[in-house]
Amino acid sequence: MLLAIVQAGAAYAADADSADQNEQKDTAQLESIIVSAPNYVPKETNGAAKSNVSLIETPQSVTVITRDQIDLLDWQNLSQVVRYTSGIIGENYGPDPRYDWLTLRGFYPPEYIDGLQAPIGSVSSVGVDLYGFQNVEVLKGPSSTLYGLSPPGGIVNLTSRRPEAQFSGELQAQYGSYANTQLAADFTGPLDGDGRFLGRITALWFDKGTQAHGVDTNRYYIAPALTWVISPETNLTWLSYFQHDDVYGDGGGFLPIYGVDAPNPLGRVPTSTNLGEPDYNHFDRDQYGVGYDFNHKFNDDWRFEQNLKYFSSDVKIKQIYGAGLATNTDGSLNYGLVDRNNFPFNENVKSFNVDSRVEGKIDSGSIKQDLLIGLDYRRYTDSSEFGFAAAPPLDLFHPVYGNIGTPPTTLYPYVNEVQKQTGLYVQDQIKIDRWVVTLGGREDNVDTTSSGTSSTNKKFTYHAGLNYLFDSGVAPYVSYATSFLPTPGADFHGNLFKPSEGNQVEAGIKYQPSLGPGKSLLFTAAAYDLTQKNVLTADPAHLFFSVQTGEVEVKGIELEAVAHFNETWSFNAAYTYTDSEVTKATDASLGKELVQVPKQMLSALLDYTQQEGSVAGLGASLGMRYVGKSYGDSFNQFPAPSVVLWDATVHYNLDKWVMQLNVANLFDKQYLSRCLDAAACYYGLRRAANFTITRKF
């Protein structure tokens, strides 16, 4: 049985025994079940409250994407994993093998690993492989009360695979499109006869290409974990991951709009076009996270938890990329020749994070409380440098590689920042009969030193929510929350920018009925209105400077449904309507929509697994994704048209063997993902098929 959400609790063995008992009951009532079909209906969220809280008691829109669904659809990164989730969109630069590009309710969400902010540098993601994680939580709306500095759109949290009390494991091999070759393994179980030490090792290697010519990607990933069950009340889990990436030859897209989304008299630019240098361009990254989760239970009502992690990410980039069509001597565009630039970039990010909290239950008869008091600290450093030079032009339709010109010989400092954040937070969930009141507040102190300039920001953020729980499983709710995010830099007069501030009103309804063994359903609907203030906008009096008078507003409706019936049918669907607008600005962005925010998105996925007869264990799924028109630039001059994509899976479970074929973009739709400007357009992912065979233990 797959445990969808495994926390570092004190009762690993007890949890496993309880799960076995539940499974035995279900099996007795569903004797015809041959194989477990994918089940991705969650019941709890850990990230939304930093404790295990029922989803229908959480006054916030939260999506939990479980390991079952990740495996079913062969997702390897966060850009892919949000394809069937409302309110969030990925793959904003097409199929980038290096990073995750996400937009959540109009903003770039920071990524967290086990509740601690990942080592985010110049790019708001870390590109960690999903094979090492048990689930992904998308927390929508302001989350500063528990997590500190963050934009109002929300955050994304990944939960690592953890050691379990019973032995299990798998060996996996995969081959697919673009010469994708992958091997993976995951094993867990007790390390001694008493079950006091539990171990887990997760590892992955792949070598694959992309749809761009001459690009090759390599990855090594390993995640050792160890749990020490010190006593029935106390345990310590050591968690770590190490990932190395090499991407050779990638030009990073940067295709000219002419021939991609605008007419080119010489024809259409192929999706395989690479304007970089296959033998020169190189993306090299080493990243890791090492730390622990500690849990001590004082009694049945009070417990202490602490999680600590040290992150490091070291990136070295050599990249020649396209810079738009070249011009002829008369100033006209040369439709067959592309100018290029050479941009080396190195960045080193380190982060030390520790979060300590006490959780207690208070029962005074008619009023029950779940109180959380926490203190977290984060020290973050980011050091980067870059160079710049023109590179020789390249024929757009018949590229001849090998002429890199003279690479930059001097690298200049880009960012040199040290940031220290300390936050004290309190949350109280109060239950009175069928009412659930959630109140939270946090005081943050952020000290930042950047390129010799220092600033201190103090901010109080808070949230309040109200749920009502009906016996039927219906739970309407309403909430209000605030956020803040420091803004680096200064205006023309040298005044440091204030943090941007966000606030949101959200109302919704959740429905999770009790349907009996083998059946589960979760439906959620949310409507929200959020605003971010103190946004940077162009200084009308001083070229190249900014003033902090901008404001943006995002309103939306989000619907989600996930269901699982009798180990046969699994279903999920999502709908998103988003109305975004720049409400205050001093430039042409005023009144425009936010970048990469489609007005409408719709998705649905249905999976069936046969339980009887000669083909018992055979299953298939079909998924549809509609992504509406969005703009790639802040002035809304470069739209990407709407697109409909289909995904399909065929899977077969035979005893301990699992074989499956996944096809993304089934009908090989050629589409535009985004254009930043006339020199930087990106195609979406063409059809990609992968065959995977897994041996379970």
C-alpha positions as CSV (number, residue, x, y, z in Angstrom):
1,M,0.0,0.0,0.0
2,L,1.3,3.4,-0.9
3,L,1.4,5.8,2.0
4,A,0.6,9.1,0.3
5,I,1.8,11.4,3.0
6,V,4.5,10.2,5.4
7,Q,5.6,12.6,8.1
8,A,8.5,12.3,10.5
9,G,6.2,11.3,13.4
10,A,7.1,9.3,16.4
11,A,5.0,6.3,15.5
12,Y,6.4,5.0,12.2
13,A,5.8,1.4,13.2
14,A,2.3,2.2,14.6
15,D,1.4,4.1,11.5
16,A,2.4,1.2,9.3
17,D,0.5,-1.3,11.4
18,S,-2.6,0.9,11.3
19,A,-2.3,1.3,7.5
20,D,-2.0,-2.5,7.2
21,Q,-5.2,-3.0,9.3
22,N,-7.1,-0.5,7.2
23,E,-5.9,-2.2,4.0
24,Q,-7.0,-5.6,5.3
25,K,-10.5,-4.3,6.0
26,D,-10.8,-2.8,2.6
27,T,-9.5,-6.1,1.0
28,A,-12.1,-8.1,2.9
29,Q,-14.8,-5.9,1.6
30,L,-13.5,-5.7,-1.9
31,E,-12.4,-9.3,-2.6
32,S,-12.3,-8.8,-6.3
33,I,-9.5,-6.3,-6.2
34,I,-6.5,-7.6,-8.1
35,V,-4.2,-4.6,-8.1
36,S,-4.3,-1.1,-6.5
37,A,-5.2,1.5,-9.0
38,P,-3.7,4.9,-8.7
39,N,-5.3,6.8,-5.8
40,Y,-4.5,10.5,-5.5
41,V,-7.3,11.7,-3.3
42,P,-5.6,13.4,-0.3
43,K,-7.2,13.9,3.1
44,E,-4.7,16.0,5.0
45,T,-2.2,18.8,4.4
46,N,0.9,19.4,6.4
47,G,2.2,22.5,4.7
48,A,-0.9,24.7,5.2
49,A,-0.7,24.5,9.0
50,K,2.8,23.0,9.7
51,S,0.9,20.1,11.2
52,N,-1.4,17.4,9.9
53,V,-4.7,19.1,9.4
54,S,-7.8,17.9,7.5
55,L,-8.1,19.6,4.1
56,I,-11.8,20.4,4.7
57,E,-10.8,22.2,8.0
58,T,-8.2,24.3,6.3
59,P,-9.5,27.8,5.3
60,Q,-7.2,28.0,2.3
61,S,-7.1,26.6,-1.2
62,V,-4.6,23.8,-1.1
63,T,-3.8,21.1,-3.7
64,V,-1.9,18.0,-2.7
65,I,-0.3,16.0,-5.6
66,T,0.5,12.5,-4.4
67,R,3.2,10.0,-5.3
68,D,0.5,7.9,-7.0
69,Q,-0.3,10.6,-9.5
70,I,3.3,11.5,-10.0
71,D,4.1,7.9,-10.9
72,L,1.0,7.5,-13.1
73,L,1.9,10.4,-15.3
74,D,5.6,10.1,-15.2
75,W,6.2,13.6,-14.0
76,Q,9.8,14.5,-13.2
77,N,9.7,18.2,-12.3
78,L,7.4,20.8,-10.9
79,S,6.6,22.3,-14.3
80,Q,5.0,19.0,-15.3
81,V,3.4,18.2,-11.9
82,V,1.0,21.2,-12.0
83,R,-0.5,20.3,-15.4
84,Y,-3.8,19.2,-13.8
85,T,-3.9,21.7,-10.9
86,S,-6.0,24.9,-10.8
87,G,-4.5,28.3,-10.3
88,I,-1.0,27.5,-11.4
89,I,0.8,27.0,-14.7
90,G,4.3,25.6,-15.5
91,E,6.5,25.2,-18.5
92,N,6.5,29.0,-19.0
93,Y,9.6,28.7,-21.2
94,G,8.8,25.4,-22.8
95,P,10.5,22.2,-21.9
96,D,13.5,23.6,-19.9
97,P,15.6,20.8,-18.5
98,R,17.3,23.0,-15.9
99,Y,14.6,24.8,-13.9
100,D,10.9,24.9,-13.0
101,W,9.1,27.9,-14.3
102,L,5.8,28.4,-12.4
103,T,3.2,31.1,-12.1
104,L,0.7,30.8,-9.2
105,R,-2.2,33.2,-9.0
106,G,-0.1,35.6,-11.1
107,F,3.1,35.4,-9.1
108,Y,6.3,33.3,-9.1
109,P,6.0,30.9,-6.1
110,P,9.0,30.2,-4.0
111,E,9.8,26.5,-3.5
112,Y,10.1,24.8,-0.1
113,I,11.6,21.4,0.7
114,D,10.2,19.8,3.9
115,G,8.8,23.1,5.0
116,L,12.1,25.1,4.6
117,Q,12.8,27.4,1.7
118,A,15.0,25.9,-1.0
119,P,18.2,27.5,-2.3
120,I,16.6,30.0,-4.7
121,G,18.9,32.4,-6.5
122,S,18.4,34.5,-9.6
123,V,15.7,32.0,-10.7
124,S,12.7,31.4,-8.4
125,S,13.1,27.6,-8.6
126,V,15.8,24.9,-7.9
127,G,15.0,22.2,-10.6
128,V,15.2,19.3,-8.1
129,D,14.1,15.9,-9.4
130,L,10.7,14.7,-8.2
131,Y,11.7,11.1,-7.8
132,G,13.0,11.8,-4.3
133,F,9.7,13.2,-3.0
134,Q,6.5,11.8,-1.7
135,N,4.1,14.6,-2.5
136,V,3.9,18.2,-3.7
137,E,1.6,20.7,-1.9
138,V,0.5,23.9,-3.7
139,L,-0.5,26.5,-1.0
140,K,-2.5,29.1,-2.8
141,G,-2.8,32.7,-1.5
142,P,-0.6,34.6,1.0
143,S,1.4,32.2,3.2
144,S,3.7,34.7,5.0
145,T,2.1,34.0,8.5
146,L,3.8,30.6,8.7
147,Y,6.5,30.9,6.1
148,G,7.7,34.5,6.2
149,L,8.6,36.5,3.1
150,S,6.7,35.3,0.1
151,P,4.5,36.8,-2.7
152,P,0.7,36.8,-2.3
153,G,0.2,34.1,-4.9
154,G,1.4,31.3,-2.6
155,I,4.2,28.8,-2.3
156,V,5.0,25.2,-3.3
157,N,6.2,22.6,-0.8
158,L,7.9,19.3,-1.6
159,T,7.9,16.5,1.1
160,S,10.8,14.1,0.9
161,R,10.4,10.3,0.9
162,R,11.0,9.1,4.4
163,P,12.1,5.8,6.0
164,E,9.2,3.3,6.7
165,A,8.9,0.5,9.3
166,Q,8.2,-2.2,6.7
167,F,10.6,-3.2,3.9
168,S,9.6,-2.2,0.4
169,G,11.4,-1.0,-2.7
170,E,11.6,-0.8,-6.4
171,L,14.0,-0.9,-9.3
172,Q,13.0,1.1,-12.4
173,A,14.2,1.5,-16.0
174,Q,12.9,3.9,-18.6
175,Y,13.5,4.6,-22.3
176,G,11.7,7.1,-24.5
177,S,11.7,10.1,-26.8
178,Y,14.8,12.1,-27.5
179,A,16.9,9.1,-26.5
180,N,15.7,9.3,-22.9
181,T,17.5,6.6,-20.8
182,Q,16.8,6.5,-17.1
183,L,17.5,4.1,-14.2
184,A,16.1,4.6,-10.7
185,A,15.8,2.8,-7.4
186,D,14.1,3.3,-4.0
187,F,14.4,1.0,-1.0
188,T,13.2,1.5,2.6
189,G,12.8,-0.6,5.8
190,P,14.2,-1.4,9.2
191,L,17.9,-1.6,9.7
192,D,17.8,-3.7,12.9
193,G,15.7,-6.3,14.5
194,D,14.0,-4.0,17.0
195,G,13.0,-1.5,14.4
196,R,14.7,1.4,16.1
197,F,16.7,2.4,13.0
198,L,14.9,2.8,9.7
199,G,16.6,3.6,6.5
200,R,15.8,4.7,3.0
201,I,17.9,5.2,-0.1
202,T,16.5,6.8,-3.3
203,A,18.7,7.2,-6.4
204,L,18.3,8.1,-10.1
205,W,20.4,8.6,-13.2
206,F,19.4,9.7,-16.6
207,D,20.8,10.7,-20.0
208,K,18.4,12.3,-22.4
209,G,18.0,14.8,-25.2
210,T,15.4,17.4,-25.8
211,Q,13.4,18.5,-28.8
212,A,16.2,21.1,-29.6
213,H,19.0,19.8,-31.8
214,G,22.3,19.0,-30.2
215,V,21.1,19.2,-26.5
216,D,22.1,16.5,-24.1
217,T,21.1,16.4,-20.4
218,N,22.6,14.2,-17.6
219,R,21.6,13.9,-14.0
220,Y,22.7,12.0,-10.9
221,Y,20.5,12.1,-7.9
222,I,20.8,10.3,-4.5
223,A,18.8,10.8,-1.3
224,P,19.9,8.8,1.8
225,A,17.6,9.0,4.8
226,L,17.8,7.5,8.3
227,T,15.3,7.5,11.2
228,W,16.3,6.8,14.8
229,V,13.3,5.8,16.9
230,I,14.8,7.0,20.2
231,S,11.6,6.1,22.1
232,P,7.9,5.7,21.4
233,E,7.7,9.4,22.1
234,T,10.8,10.7,20.3
235,N,12.4,10.2,16.9
236,L,15.0,11.8,14.7
237,T,15.1,11.6,10.9
238,W,18.1,12.6,8.9
239,L,17.2,13.7,5.4
240,S,19.5,14.5,2.5
241,Y,19.6,14.8,-1.2
242,F,22.5,15.4,-3.7
243,Q,21.9,16.3,-7.4
244,H,24.3,17.0,-10.2
245,D,23.1,18.2,-13.6
246,D,25.0,18.7,-16.9
247,V,23.1,20.2,-19.8
248,Y,25.2,20.4,-22.9
249,G,24.5,22.5,-26.0
250,D,21.3,24.2,-24.9
251,G,20.7,27.7,-26.4
252,G,17.9,28.3,-24.0
253,G,15.2,29.0,-26.7
254,F,15.6,32.7,-27.7
255,L,14.0,32.1,-31.1
256,P,13.0,35.2,-33.2
257,I,9.3,35.8,-33.5
258,Y,9.5,35.8,-37.3
259,G,9.0,32.3,-38.3
260,V,7.6,31.3,-34.9
261,D,4.6,33.5,-34.2
262,A,4.9,36.0,-37.1
263,P,5.4,35.4,-40.8
264,N,8.8,34.8,-42.2
265,P,9.2,34.8,-46.0
266,L,11.7,32.0,-45.7
267,G,9.4,29.6,-43.8
268,R,8.6,28.4,-40.4
269,V,11.3,28.0,-37.8
270,P,11.5,24.2,-36.8
271,T,10.8,23.4,-33.2
272,S,14.2,21.6,-33.2
273,T,16.1,24.9,-33.9
274,N,19.0,25.5,-31.5
275,L,20.6,28.9,-31.8
276,G,23.3,28.1,-29.2
277,E,26.5,26.1,-29.7
278,P,26.3,22.3,-29.1
279,D,30.0,21.9,-28.4
280,Y,30.4,25.1,-26.3
281,N,27.2,25.7,-24.3
282,H,27.2,24.1,-20.9
283,F,25.0,24.3,-17.8
284,D,26.7,22.7,-14.7
285,R,24.9,22.5,-11.4
286,D,25.6,20.9,-8.1
287,Q,22.9,21.2,-5.4
288,Y,22.3,19.5,-2.1
289,G,20.3,19.7,1.1
290,V,21.3,18.0,4.4
291,G,19.4,18.2,7.7
292,Y,17.0,16.6,10.1
293,D,13.4,16.4,11.4
294,F,13.1,16.0,15.2
295,N,9.9,15.1,16.9
296,H,9.2,14.7,20.6
297,K,5.8,13.9,22.2
298,F,5.5,15.2,25.7
299,N,2.1,13.6,26.2
300,D,-1.1,13.0,24.3
301,D,-1.7,16.7,23.9
302,W,1.7,18.4,23.5
303,R,4.6,17.9,21.1
304,F,7.7,19.6,20.0
305,E,9.0,19.5,16.4
306,Q,12.1,21.0,14.8
307,N,13.3,20.7,11.2
308,L,16.7,22.0,10.1
309,K,18.4,21.9,6.7
310,Y,21.5,23.3,5.1
311,F,21.1,23.9,1.3
312,S,23.7,24.6,-1.3
313,S,23.4,25.3,-5.1
314,D,26.4,26.0,-7.3
315,V,25.7,26.9,-11.0
316,K,28.1,27.5,-13.8
317,I,26.8,28.5,-17.2
318,K,28.4,29.1,-20.6
319,Q,25.8,30.1,-23.1
320,I,25.6,31.5,-26.6
321,Y,22.0,32.4,-27.4
322,G,19.9,34.1,-30.1
323,A,19.5,37.9,-30.0
324,G,16.9,38.4,-32.8
325,L,17.1,38.8,-36.5
326,A,20.2,40.5,-37.9
327,T,19.8,43.6,-40.1
328,N,21.1,44.2,-43.6
329,T,23.2,47.2,-44.5
330,D,20.1,49.2,-45.5
331,G,18.6,48.6,-42.0
332,S,16.0,46.0,-43.2
333,L,15.6,42.6,-41.4
334,N,17.6,39.7,-42.6
335,Y,15.0,36.9,-42.2
336,G,17.6,34.1,-42.5
337,L,20.3,35.3,-40.1
338,V,20.2,35.7,-36.3
339,D,22.5,37.8,-34.1
340,R,23.8,36.1,-31.0
341,N,25.3,37.0,-27.6
342,N,27.6,35.1,-25.3
343,F,26.6,35.2,-21.6
344,P,28.6,33.3,-19.0
345,F,27.0,33.3,-15.6
346,N,28.1,31.8,-12.3
347,E,26.0,31.7,-9.1
348,N,26.5,30.2,-5.6
349,V,23.6,30.1,-3.2
350,K,23.8,28.8,0.4
351,S,21.0,28.7,3.0
352,F,20.8,27.6,6.6
353,N,17.2,27.1,7.8
354,V,15.8,26.0,11.2
355,D,12.2,25.9,12.2
356,S,11.2,25.0,15.8
357,R,7.6,24.8,17.0
358,V,5.4,23.5,19.9
359,E,2.0,22.2,19.1
360,G,-0.6,21.6,21.8
361,K,-4.2,20.5,22.0
362,I,-6.4,22.3,24.6
363,D,-9.8,20.8,25.4
364,S,-12.1,22.9,27.6
365,G,-15.3,21.0,26.9
366,S,-17.3,22.8,24.3
367,I,-14.2,24.6,22.9
368,K,-11.2,22.6,21.5
369,Q,-8.0,24.3,20.4
370,D,-5.0,23.3,18.4
371,L,-2.3,25.8,19.3
372,L,1.0,26.2,17.3
373,I,3.8,28.4,18.4
374,G,7.0,28.6,16.3
375,L,10.3,30.4,15.7
376,D,12.2,30.0,12.5
377,Y,15.5,31.4,11.3
378,R,17.1,31.6,7.9
379,R,20.5,32.8,6.7
380,Y,20.8,33.1,3.0
381,T,23.8,34.1,0.8
382,D,23.8,34.6,-3.0
383,S,26.9,35.4,-4.9
384,S,26.9,35.7,-8.7
385,E,28.9,37.1,-11.6
386,F,28.4,37.4,-15.3
387,G,30.1,38.4,-18.6
388,F,28.8,39.6,-21.9
389,A,30.0,39.7,-25.5
390,A,28.6,39.6,-29.0
391,A,28.9,36.2,-30.7
392,P,29.0,35.5,-34.4
393,P,25.6,35.4,-36.1
394,L,24.0,32.1,-37.2
395,D,21.9,31.0,-40.2
396,L,18.4,30.5,-38.8
397,F,17.3,27.7,-41.1
398,H,20.7,26.1,-41.9
399,P,22.9,26.6,-38.9
400,V,26.6,25.8,-39.1
401,Y,28.1,25.5,-35.6
402,G,31.6,25.9,-34.3
403,N,32.2,29.6,-34.6
404,I,32.0,31.0,-31.0
405,G,34.0,34.2,-31.6
406,T,35.8,35.6,-28.6
407,P,34.2,34.6,-25.3
408,P,34.1,37.2,-22.5
409,T,37.4,37.2,-20.5
410,T,36.2,39.3,-17.5
411,L,33.3,38.4,-15.2
412,Y,31.6,41.2,-13.3
413,P,29.7,40.9,-9.9
414,Y,26.0,40.6,-10.4
415,V,24.6,39.9,-6.9
416,N,26.4,39.7,-3.6
417,E,23.7,39.4,-1.0
418,V,23.4,38.2,2.6
419,Q,20.0,38.0,4.1
420,K,19.0,37.0,7.7
421,Q,15.4,36.3,8.5
422,T,13.9,35.6,11.9
423,G,10.2,35.0,12.4
424,L,8.0,34.3,15.5
425,Y,4.6,33.0,14.6
426,V,1.5,31.7,16.4
427,Q,-1.5,29.9,15.0
428,D,-4.7,28.8,16.9
429,Q,-7.3,26.5,15.4
430,I,-10.4,26.8,17.6
431,K,-13.3,24.3,17.2
432,I,-16.7,25.2,18.6
433,D,-19.3,22.7,17.8
434,R,-19.3,22.6,13.9
435,W,-17.4,25.9,13.6
436,V,-13.6,26.0,13.0
437,V,-11.9,29.4,13.6
438,T,-8.3,29.7,12.5
439,L,-6.2,32.7,13.6
440,G,-2.5,33.3,12.9
441,G,0.0,36.1,13.3
442,R,3.7,36.5,12.6
443,E,6.4,39.1,13.3
444,D,9.3,39.0,10.9
445,N,12.7,40.7,11.1
446,V,14.7,40.7,7.8
447,D,18.3,42.1,7.6
448,T,19.7,42.3,4.1
449,T,23.1,43.4,2.9
450,S,23.4,43.7,-0.9
451,S,26.5,45.0,-2.7
452,G,27.5,47.1,0.4
453,T,24.0,48.5,1.1
454,S,22.1,47.3,4.2
455,S,18.5,47.4,5.1
456,T,16.2,46.1,7.9
457,N,12.6,45.3,7.4
458,K,10.1,44.4,10.1
459,K,6.7,43.3,9.3
460,F,3.6,41.8,11.0
461,T,1.5,39.5,8.8
462,Y,-1.6,37.6,9.8
463,H,-4.5,35.4,8.6
464,A,-7.9,34.6,9.8
465,G,-10.3,31.9,8.6
466,L,-13.7,30.4,9.4
467,N,-15.0,27.0,8.4
468,Y,-18.4,25.3,9.1
469,L,-18.5,21.5,9.0
470,F,-21.7,19.8,7.9
471,D,-22.3,16.1,8.5
472,S,-22.5,15.5,4.8
473,G,-18.8,16.4,4.3
474,V,-19.6,19.9,3.0
475,A,-17.4,22.6,4.5
476,P,-17.8,26.3,3.4
477,Y,-15.1,28.7,4.5
478,V,-13.9,32.3,4.3
479,S,-10.5,33.7,5.0
480,Y,-8.3,36.9,4.9
481,A,-4.5,36.8,4.8
482,T,-1.6,39.2,4.2
483,S,1.9,38.7,2.9
484,F,5.1,40.7,2.4
485,L,8.2,40.3,0.3
486,P,11.4,42.5,0.5
487,T,12.2,44.4,-2.6
488,P,15.9,44.8,-3.4
489,G,17.4,48.0,-4.7
490,A,16.9,51.8,-4.3
491,D,15.3,54.7,-6.2
492,F,17.1,57.6,-7.9
493,H,17.6,59.4,-4.6
494,G,19.1,56.4,-2.9
495,N,16.1,55.5,-0.8
496,L,15.9,51.8,-0.3
497,F,12.7,50.1,-1.5
498,K,10.1,49.0,1.0
499,P,8.8,45.4,0.9
500,S,5.9,44.7,-1.3
501,E,2.7,43.9,0.6
502,G,-0.1,41.6,-0.3
503,N,-3.6,40.9,1.0
504,Q,-6.3,38.5,-0.1
505,V,-9.9,37.7,0.6
506,E,-11.0,34.1,-0.3
507,A,-14.2,32.3,0.1
508,G,-14.9,28.7,-0.9
509,I,-16.4,25.3,-0.3
510,K,-14.9,21.9,0.2
511,Y,-16.7,18.6,-0.1
512,Q,-15.2,15.3,1.2
513,P,-18.0,12.8,2.0
514,S,-17.6,9.4,3.6
515,L,-18.4,7.0,0.8
516,G,-17.2,3.7,2.4
517,P,-14.3,1.4,1.6
518,G,-12.6,1.8,-1.7
519,K,-14.3,5.1,-2.5
520,S,-13.1,8.6,-2.0
521,L,-13.9,12.1,-3.3
522,L,-12.7,15.6,-2.8
523,F,-14.2,18.6,-4.4
524,T,-13.0,22.2,-3.8
525,A,-14.2,25.6,-5.1
526,A,-12.6,28.9,-4.3
527,A,-13.1,32.6,-5.3
528,Y,-10.5,35.1,-4.3
529,D,-9.4,38.7,-4.7
530,L,-5.8,39.6,-4.0
531,T,-3.8,42.8,-4.2
532,Q,0.0,43.5,-4.2
533,K,1.2,47.0,-3.3
534,N,4.6,48.7,-3.4
535,V,5.3,47.2,-6.8
536,L,8.2,48.6,-8.8
537,T,7.3,50.7,-11.9
538,A,9.4,52.9,-14.2
539,D,10.5,56.3,-12.9
540,P,9.0,58.8,-15.3
541,A,11.6,61.4,-14.4
542,H,14.8,59.3,-14.4
543,L,15.6,56.8,-17.1
544,F,16.7,53.3,-15.9
545,F,15.3,53.9,-12.4
546,S,12.2,52.7,-10.7
547,V,9.7,54.1,-8.2
548,Q,7.6,52.1,-5.8
549,T,4.1,53.2,-6.7
550,G,2.8,50.2,-8.6
551,E,-0.1,48.0,-7.7
552,V,-1.5,44.8,-9.2
553,E,-4.8,43.0,-8.5
554,V,-5.7,39.4,-9.3
555,K,-9.2,37.9,-9.0
556,G,-10.1,34.4,-9.7
557,I,-12.3,31.3,-9.4
558,E,-10.7,27.8,-9.0
559,L,-12.5,24.4,-9.1
560,E,-10.9,21.0,-8.5
561,A,-12.3,17.5,-8.1
562,V,-10.4,14.2,-7.4
563,A,-12.1,10.8,-7.0
564,H,-11.2,7.1,-6.6
565,F,-13.7,4.3,-6.9
566,N,-13.2,0.6,-6.1
567,E,-9.6,0.4,-7.2
568,T,-10.9,0.8,-10.7
569,W,-11.6,4.4,-11.6
570,S,-9.5,7.5,-10.7
571,F,-10.5,10.9,-11.9
572,N,-9.4,14.5,-11.4
573,A,-10.5,17.8,-13.0
574,A,-9.6,21.4,-12.6
575,Y,-10.9,24.8,-13.9
576,T,-9.3,28.2,-13.5
577,Y,-10.6,31.6,-14.2
578,T,-8.1,34.5,-13.5
579,D,-8.6,38.2,-14.1
580,S,-5.3,40.0,-13.5
581,E,-4.6,43.7,-14.0
582,V,-1.9,46.2,-13.3
583,T,-4.0,48.8,-11.5
584,K,-1.2,51.4,-10.8
585,A,1.9,52.1,-12.9
586,T,3.8,54.9,-14.6
587,D,4.4,53.1,-17.9
588,A,2.5,51.3,-20.6
589,S,1.8,48.3,-18.3
590,L,-1.0,50.2,-16.7
591,G,-4.3,48.3,-17.2
592,K,-2.5,45.3,-18.7
593,E,-2.7,41.6,-17.7
594,L,0.1,40.0,-15.7
595,V,2.7,38.0,-17.5
596,Q,2.0,34.3,-18.1
597,V,-1.5,34.4,-16.5
598,P,-4.1,32.7,-18.8
599,K,-7.6,33.9,-18.2
600,Q,-8.9,30.4,-18.4
601,M,-7.5,26.9,-17.9
602,L,-9.3,23.6,-17.9
603,S,-8.0,20.0,-17.4
604,A,-9.4,16.6,-16.8
605,L,-7.8,13.1,-16.4
606,L,-9.6,9.7,-16.2
607,D,-7.8,6.5,-15.4
608,Y,-9.3,2.9,-15.5
609,T,-7.8,-0.3,-14.2
610,Q,-9.3,-3.7,-15.0
611,Q,-9.8,-5.9,-12.0
612,E,-11.2,-9.1,-13.5
613,G,-10.6,-11.6,-16.3
614,S,-7.5,-12.4,-18.3
615,V,-6.4,-8.8,-18.5
616,A,-6.7,-8.0,-14.8
617,G,-4.2,-5.3,-13.9
618,L,-4.3,-3.6,-17.3
619,G,-5.3,0.0,-17.2
620,A,-5.2,3.3,-19.2
621,S,-5.7,7.0,-18.7
622,L,-6.6,9.9,-21.0
623,G,-6.1,13.5,-20.0
624,M,-7.0,16.8,-21.6
625,R,-5.4,20.2,-20.9
626,Y,-6.7,23.6,-22.2
627,V,-4.5,26.6,-21.6
628,G,-6.0,30.0,-22.6
629,K,-4.2,32.9,-24.2
630,S,-1.6,34.7,-22.1
631,Y,1.0,37.4,-22.6
632,G,4.7,37.0,-22.4
633,D,5.6,40.6,-21.7
634,S,4.3,43.2,-19.2
635,F,3.0,45.5,-22.0
636,N,0.9,42.7,-23.5
637,Q,2.4,43.0,-27.0
638,F,3.3,39.4,-27.4
639,P,0.4,37.0,-26.8
640,A,0.6,33.2,-26.9
641,P,-2.6,31.7,-28.3
642,S,-4.7,29.2,-26.5
643,V,-3.9,25.5,-26.9
644,V,-5.5,22.1,-26.2
645,L,-3.2,19.2,-25.4
646,W,-3.9,15.5,-24.7
647,D,-2.0,13.0,-22.6
648,A,-2.3,9.2,-22.5
649,T,-1.0,6.3,-20.4
650,V,-1.3,2.5,-20.7
651,H,-0.2,0.6,-17.6
652,Y,-0.1,-3.1,-16.7
653,N,0.5,-4.5,-13.2
654,L,1.6,-8.2,-13.1
655,D,2.4,-9.5,-9.7
656,K,5.5,-7.4,-8.7
657,W,6.0,-5.9,-12.1
658,V,4.6,-2.6,-13.4
659,M,4.9,-1.7,-17.1
660,Q,3.6,1.6,-18.5
661,L,3.8,3.8,-21.5
662,N,3.3,7.5,-21.1
663,V,2.6,9.9,-24.0
664,A,2.5,13.7,-23.3
665,N,1.0,15.9,-26.1
666,L,-0.5,12.8,-27.7
667,F,-1.3,14.4,-31.0
668,D,2.0,16.2,-31.3
669,K,0.6,19.7,-31.2
670,Q,3.1,22.3,-32.2
671,Y,2.4,25.4,-30.1
672,L,3.9,28.6,-28.7
673,S,4.7,28.6,-25.0
674,R,5.8,32.3,-24.7
675,C,7.4,35.3,-26.4
676,L,9.2,37.7,-24.1
677,D,9.8,40.0,-27.0
678,A,10.6,39.8,-30.8
679,A,13.9,38.1,-30.0
680,A,12.9,35.5,-27.4
681,C,10.2,33.0,-28.2
682,Y,9.8,29.5,-26.9
683,Y,8.0,26.5,-28.3
684,G,6.0,24.2,-26.1
685,L,6.9,20.5,-25.7
686,R,6.1,18.3,-28.7
687,R,5.0,14.7,-28.3
688,A,7.1,12.8,-25.8
689,A,6.7,9.1,-25.1
690,N,8.4,7.1,-22.4
691,F,8.2,3.4,-21.6
692,T,8.9,2.4,-17.9
693,I,9.3,-1.0,-16.3
694,T,9.4,-1.2,-12.5
695,R,10.1,-4.2,-10.3
696,K,8.4,-3.9,-6.9
697,F,9.7,-5.5,-3.7
